[in-house]
Amino acid sequence: MTIALHLDPATEATLRRQIQGLDVPLPEFGRDVIGEPLFGRYASGDTDHSVRCKEVLRDRFRDRHRR
């Protein structure tokens, strides 16, 4: 999935100045800034979760409807 952010020129220039010393490309910085707070804070500890997503969803659906 691709997400595009459109920044005004002043904001973009400020952002580029801020990350200049970090030696990290802008797209990688964006992934880290957006991804970690949204998706990284609820880590399950399952390293194969994305591979088993259908199985996990099926189990959750089954458990929900057993109640």
C-alpha positions as CSV (number, residue, x, y, z in Angstrom):
1,M,0.0,0.0,0.0
2,T,1.2,3.5,-0.8
3,I,0.2,6.6,1.1
4,A,1.1,10.0,-0.2
5,L,1.5,13.0,2.0
6,H,1.4,16.4,0.5
7,L,3.3,19.0,2.5
8,D,3.5,22.7,1.9
9,P,7.0,23.7,0.8
10,A,7.9,25.3,4.2
11,T,6.9,22.2,6.2
12,E,8.8,19.9,3.7
13,A,11.9,22.0,4.0
14,T,11.7,22.0,7.8
15,L,11.2,18.2,7.8
16,R,14.2,17.6,5.5
17,R,16.4,19.9,7.7
18,Q,15.4,18.0,10.8
19,I,16.2,14.5,9.4
20,Q,19.3,15.6,7.5
21,G,21.7,14.6,10.3
22,L,19.9,11.3,10.9
23,D,21.3,9.7,7.6
24,V,17.9,8.1,6.9
25,P,15.9,8.5,3.7
26,L,12.7,10.5,3.9
27,P,10.4,7.5,3.0
28,E,12.1,5.3,5.7
29,F,11.7,8.1,8.2
30,G,8.0,8.4,7.3
31,R,7.4,4.7,7.7
32,D,9.1,4.7,11.1
33,V,7.2,7.8,12.4
34,I,3.8,6.6,11.1
35,G,4.2,2.9,11.5
36,E,5.7,2.5,14.9
37,P,3.1,4.5,16.9
38,L,0.2,3.0,15.0
39,F,1.2,-0.6,14.5
40,G,4.3,-1.3,16.6
41,R,2.9,-0.6,20.1
42,Y,0.6,-3.7,20.1
43,A,3.2,-6.3,19.3
44,S,1.9,-9.8,19.9
45,G,5.3,-11.5,19.9
46,D,4.1,-13.7,17.1
47,T,6.8,-13.5,14.4
48,D,4.7,-15.4,11.9
49,H,1.5,-13.5,12.4
50,S,1.3,-12.1,8.9
51,V,2.0,-15.6,7.4
52,R,-0.8,-17.1,9.4
53,C,-3.3,-14.3,9.1
54,K,-6.1,-16.4,7.7
55,E,-5.7,-19.0,10.4
56,V,-5.6,-16.3,13.1
57,L,-8.7,-14.5,11.8
58,R,-10.6,-17.8,11.5
59,D,-9.7,-18.7,15.1
60,R,-10.8,-15.3,16.4
61,F,-14.1,-15.5,14.4
62,R,-14.7,-19.0,15.8
63,D,-14.0,-17.9,19.4
64,R,-16.2,-14.9,19.1
65,H,-19.2,-16.9,18.0
66,R,-18.8,-19.7,20.6
67,R,-19.8,-17.3,23.4
